Structure formats: structure tokens, C-alpha cells
Amino acid sequence: MEKTKLSSKGQVIIPKPLRVSHHWEPGQELIVIDLEDGVLLKSASPFPETNIEDAASCLRYQGKAKTLKDMNAAIKEGIQRKFK
């Protein structure tokens, strides 16, 4: 267990072994979560949150849309090839 102190300006130094193990560099943004018995520091995501429409919109498919039946058949075929 590491110990640190709160400065008069409300700053806390995160001990070096913890910074190294979490790959936290100077300027790292952290999320502070208030818990009943203390606080939790988590690394802020370096990427903005996205949804499936944002991610899949770059996948252009030319052709007739596949049905659920077509997709299930392709999955079944893939499983059979892998495990036979």
C-alpha cells in the first residue's frame, strides 16, 4: 500500500509505482468518482464515446441486404468448418 498527502492546494501526488503500472504520464486526464468511503481515480478515455452507427457507417456494402436466415446459415457453416 502506498501513502501520499494532500497539499494545501488540494493536490495529491500519485506514487511513481502506481503511475508506472497504470501507464499514466504527465497530463493524463483522470476521472474522479466519489465513493462512500473514499474516491476512485480512473483513466479518462482518450477517445470520444461512439455508437454503432458511427463505427459501422464507414462499412459500405454494395448489394442485396442479407436476411437473418442468410446470416444464421453463414454462422452455422463457419462453425461446422471450424469444428469438423
N, C-alpha and C positions, 0 to 999 in steps of 0.2 A: 504494500500500500504506500502510495506517495502522499506527501503533505505539501501544502502551499499556504500562502497567506493572502488575505485581501488587503490591497493597498488603500491608502487614504482617498484615492481617486476611484475606488471600486474595481480596480483591475486585479486579475488573477494570472499568475504565471503557471502555465501548464508544464509540468515537469518534462524534461527532454525525453526520457524513455517512452512516455506516453505519446509525445508529438511524433517521435520516430516510428513507433509501432502503428500509428494511425496515418502516417504519411502526411502530417499536417505541416505545411510550410508557412512562413510569414505571409500574412494577408489572407490566409484561409478563412472563409466565411463559415461560421458555426451557427446552428440553431440552438437556442436556449429554451428548454422545456421545464416549466415549473412543476415539480412533483411535491407530494405531501411532505416527504422527508428530505428534500434537497432539490438540486437541479440536475438536468441531464444535458450534456453538450453533444450535439450530433453534427457531423459534417453537412453543410448545405450542398444540395445538388448543383454541380457545375452546369447542368443543362436545364433549360426550361421544361416544365411539365408538358407532355404532349398527349394526344389521344390517338386512337387507332386511325381515324380519318386523316390526321396529319401525317402519320407514318406511312399509311398504305396509299395515300393519294399519288405517290411517286411511282407506284406499280401500275403501269399501263398494260392492259390486256386487250389485244385485238382478237375478236372472235365472239362466238356464241357463249353466253354465260353458262357455266356448269350448274347442273342441278344437284340437290343434296344426294340423290341416288347415285349420280356420277362420282361425286366426291367420296361417298362411302365405299363404292366399288374400287376406287383407286387406292384408298387406305387399306382395304381388305387385301388387294393384290400385293401391295407393298409389304404388308405383314407376312403374307404367305411366302413371298420371295425371301424375306429375311430369315424366317424360321424353318424353312424346309431344306 
